[in-house]
Amino acid sequence: MTLSWLNGHRATLARSGVLRQALRVELIEQSLADDQIPLPDEQQQQALLRDFWQRQTLPPEKQASWLRQRHLSEAELIAMLSRPQRWRQWCSQRWAHSQEALFLKHKNQLDQASIALLRLEDEGLARELYLQLQEGEATVQELAERYCRDQPQRQAGQWGHRPLIELPPALADMVRSSPPGKLREPVQLAAGDWVILRVERFEAASLNDPVVPPRLYQLEGDAQLEAWMEAWLNQSGN
């Protein structure tokens, strides 16, 4: 598959709902080839295959049939399975020299927190539940199950240690400005969206954390990939 092939089959792929995914894969493959990012060594390849077949719960005698049905060779499967790892390697090579600039650009996407959260439509109910929490009459999780169960998109309850990027921007800013351990009085983020919040733990991203640089490279790689995709789609659509 090439970009020219994608362009020639654009309409069919779009109707099938796979154009963006196919384009993403092709752009990644092209980048890996251009910069000669190698496949993992034999031991890593076998580990990838072993883990994959275990997830598929397929015994060895059925694996060849599975591949034939999908018109794949084992080498092609290995290339697919190793693509995320090789893309991370490409991103690291591309932006390792820009660590500090990337940190300033993406820091807010890497901050993490554990929070207790209620999001309610009614101000009166929000203030009543706030008082219950203040008096220790109930827990956030109990109230979330009772009053927010039918609105899972509001992400109420005990919210484990996760990136703040997963929260709406206004709520993420509220988390950053809240002292850990303090129950915030109800705050209206938008019409019909009253928030009661307690930050259990906040962890600001730091370049001293060894997991942060790879995440920065991945974020920048994904942003670059998205820009390439939009440029190709807009150019090809003209």
C-alpha positions in Angstrom: 0.0 0.0 0.0 1.3 3.5 -0.9 -0.1 7.0 -0.7 -0.8 6.9 -4.4 -2.8 3.7 -3.9 -4.7 5.3 -1.1 -5.5 8.3 -3.2 -6.8 6.1 -6.0 -9.0 4.2 -3.6 -9.9 7.2 -1.4 -13.7 7.1 -1.9 -14.0 3.4 -1.3 -11.9 3.6 1.9 -13.8 6.6 3.1 -17.2 4.8 2.6 -15.8 1.9 4.5 -14.7 4.1 7.4 -11.1 3.1 7.2 -9.4 5.9 5.3 -7.9 7.7 8.2 -6.6 4.5 9.8 -5.1 3.3 6.5 -3.5 6.7 6.0 -2.1 6.7 9.5 -0.5 3.3 9.0 1.0 4.2 5.6 2.5 7.5 6.9 4.0 5.6 9.9 5.4 2.9 7.6 6.8 5.5 5.3 8.6 7.3 8.1 10.0 4.0 9.5 11.3 3.1 6.0 12.7 6.5 5.3 14.7 6.6 8.5 15.5 2.9 8.3 14.1 1.9 11.7 14.8 -1.8 11.9 12.6 -4.6 13.0 13.2 -5.9 16.6 15.7 -8.7 16.9 14.6 -12.4 16.6 14.1 -12.9 20.3 11.8 -9.8 20.5 9.9 -10.9 17.4 9.2 -14.3 18.9 8.1 -12.7 22.1 5.6 -10.5 20.2 4.3 -13.5 18.3 3.9 -15.5 21.5 2.0 -12.8 23.3 -0.2 -12.2 20.3 -1.2 -15.8 19.9 -1.8 -16.1 23.6 -4.2 -13.1 23.4 -5.9 -14.8 20.5 -6.1 -18.1 22.5 -5.1 -19.9 19.3 -3.0 -23.1 19.6 0.0 -23.5 17.2 -1.9 -25.8 14.8 -4.5 -23.1 14.1 -2.2 -20.2 13.6 -1.3 -20.8 10.0 -5.0 -21.0 9.1 -5.7 -17.7 10.9 -3.0 -16.0 8.9 -4.2 -17.5 5.6 -7.8 -16.3 6.2 -6.4 -12.7 6.6 -3.9 -13.0 3.7 -1.0 -12.3 6.1 2.4 -13.8 6.3 4.1 -14.3 9.6 6.6 -11.6 8.6 3.8 -9.1 7.9 2.2 -9.9 11.2 5.5 -9.2 13.0 5.8 -5.9 11.1 2.3 -5.0 12.4 3.0 -6.1 15.9 6.3 -4.2 16.1 4.9 -1.0 14.5 4.0 0.8 17.8 7.5 0.0 19.3 9.3 1.1 16.1 7.2 4.3 15.9 8.2 5.2 19.5 11.8 4.6 18.5 11.3 6.9 15.5 9.8 9.6 17.7 12.6 9.3 20.2 15.3 9.7 17.5 13.4 12.6 15.9 12.9 14.7 19.0 15.4 13.6 21.7 17.3 16.9 21.2 14.2 19.0 21.9 13.3 17.6 25.4 12.9 21.0 27.2 10.9 22.6 24.4 8.6 19.6 24.2 8.2 19.6 28.0 7.0 23.2 27.9 4.7 22.4 25.0 3.1 19.2 26.4 3.5 19.5 30.2 -0.2 20.0 30.9 -0.9 16.8 29.0 1.3 14.8 31.4 0.2 16.1 34.8 -1.7 13.4 36.7 -4.0 13.4 39.7 -6.2 11.2 41.8 -9.5 12.9 42.6 -12.9 12.5 44.2 -15.5 14.1 42.0 -19.3 14.8 41.7 -20.8 16.5 38.7 -24.5 17.5 39.1 -27.0 19.5 37.1 -28.8 21.1 40.0 -27.1 23.7 42.2 -29.3 23.0 45.2 -28.6 19.3 45.2 -24.9 20.0 44.7 -24.8 22.2 47.9 -26.8 19.6 49.9 -24.4 16.8 48.9 -21.4 19.0 49.7 -22.7 19.5 53.2 -23.2 15.7 53.6 -19.6 15.2 52.5 -18.4 17.9 54.9 -20.3 16.2 57.8 -19.0 12.7 56.9 -22.5 11.4 56.3 -21.6 9.8 53.0 -18.6 9.2 50.7 -18.1 10.6 47.2 -18.3 7.2 45.7 -21.7 6.5 47.4 -23.1 9.7 46.2 -21.8 9.2 42.7 -23.4 5.8 42.5 -26.7 7.3 43.7 -26.9 10.6 41.8 -24.5 10.3 38.8 -24.9 6.7 37.7 -27.0 7.6 34.7 -24.4 10.1 33.4 -21.2 8.1 33.0 -19.7 10.8 30.7 -19.4 13.1 33.8 -16.7 10.8 35.2 -18.0 11.1 38.8 -16.7 9.1 41.7 -13.2 8.1 42.8 -11.0 8.9 39.9 -7.7 7.0 40.1 -4.2 8.3 39.2 -4.7 9.4 35.6 -3.6 12.1 33.2 -5.5 15.4 33.5 -5.7 15.5 29.7 -8.6 13.0 30.1 -10.7 15.7 31.8 -12.4 18.7 30.2 -9.9 21.7 30.2 -11.9 23.8 32.8 -12.1 20.8 35.2 -8.4 20.1 34.7 -7.6 23.7 35.6 -9.7 23.4 38.7 -7.8 20.3 39.7 -4.5 22.1 39.3 -5.7 25.0 41.5 -7.1 22.9 44.3 -5.0 22.0 47.4 -4.8 18.2 47.9 -7.1 16.9 50.6 -9.5 19.9 50.6 -13.1 19.5 49.6 -14.0 22.3 47.2 -17.4 23.9 47.5 -19.7 23.4 44.5 -18.4 25.3 41.4 -20.3 25.9 38.2 -18.2 25.0 35.2 -21.0 25.4 32.7 -24.8 25.5 32.5 -26.1 22.4 34.3 -22.6 21.3 35.4 -21.9 21.8 39.1 -18.7 20.3 40.4 -17.8 19.1 43.9 -14.1 18.2 43.9 -11.4 16.9 46.3 -7.9 16.3 44.9 -6.5 13.3 46.7 -3.1 13.5 45.0 -1.6 15.7 42.4 1.6 14.8 40.5 3.1 17.5 38.2 5.1 16.1 35.3 8.8 16.4 35.6 11.7 15.8 33.2 13.4 14.0 36.1 10.8 11.3 35.8 12.3 8.7 33.3 8.8 7.9 31.9 8.2 11.5 30.9 10.6 12.0 27.9 9.2 9.0 26.0 5.7 10.3 26.5 6.8 13.7 25.2 8.2 12.2 22.1 5.0 10.1 21.5 2.8 13.2 22.0 4.9 15.2 19.5 4.9 12.3 17.1 1.2 11.9 17.2 0.8 15.7 16.7 3.1 15.5 13.7 1.2 12.5 12.3 -2.1 14.2 12.6 -0.7 17.3 10.8 0.6 15.1 7.9 -2.8 13.3 7.7 -4.7 16.6 7.5 -2.3 18.0 4.9 -2.7 14.8 2.8 -6.5 14.7 3.1 -6.9 18.4 2.2 -4.5 18.1 -0.7 -6.0 14.9 -2.1 -9.5 16.2 -1.7 -8.8 19.2 -3.9 
